[in-house]
Amino acid sequence: MIVALEFLTFSIALLVFLFQRNGDIALFNESQHLLNKFLGTANTIVLITSGFLMATTINLLRSGQEKKAVKYLIITILFGVAFLVLKGVEYQDKISHGYTFSYNSFFNFYWLLTGFHFLHVLVGVLLLSYMGLKIHQGAYNKDNYEDVETSAVFWHMCDLIWIFLFPIIYLIH
């Protein structure tokens, strides 16, 4: 239910973004050129890789390889932290150039959409960290992994939302 609500929320926001973009294509294109496509691409690679690592974690846990699952989960978490750091670097660059929330309508959407996604990734990192601790403590194993799998669904939702955000905000003219 939560995942469906999140997808609905982001979908509506992206549709509003595209509608507003059509109202001022020149402004949105000019503003889009101010984004760092390299960092956006790097973050896309980081999240897609983290999704693969999370899927591997679940497969390892299902097969009774809890210690190996924890190692993969730690790497997944590190990729999540890498996303947050890269996004933080990008945010700092935007702020230093004055491209803040009130700069123009494009940046209003940029900050709302990517900021909301940033918070989701942060929650995901915290959630996966808790799951890793609980796996390490023996609370989850091949016979009891549903909570970890549910956390993985949340993590994959963060990946998928970014896969929509990145091209719409950074690439499509």
Secondary structure, DSSP 8 states (H G I E B T S, - for coil): -HHHHHHHHHHHHHHHHHHHHHH-HHHHHHHHTTS-HHHHHHHHHHHHHHHHHHHHHHHHHHTT-HHHHHHHHHHHHHHHHHHHHHHHHHHHHHHHTT--TTS-HHHHHHHHHHHHHHHHHHHHHHHHHHHHHHHHTTS-BTTB-HHHHHHHHHHHHHHHHHHHHHIIIII--
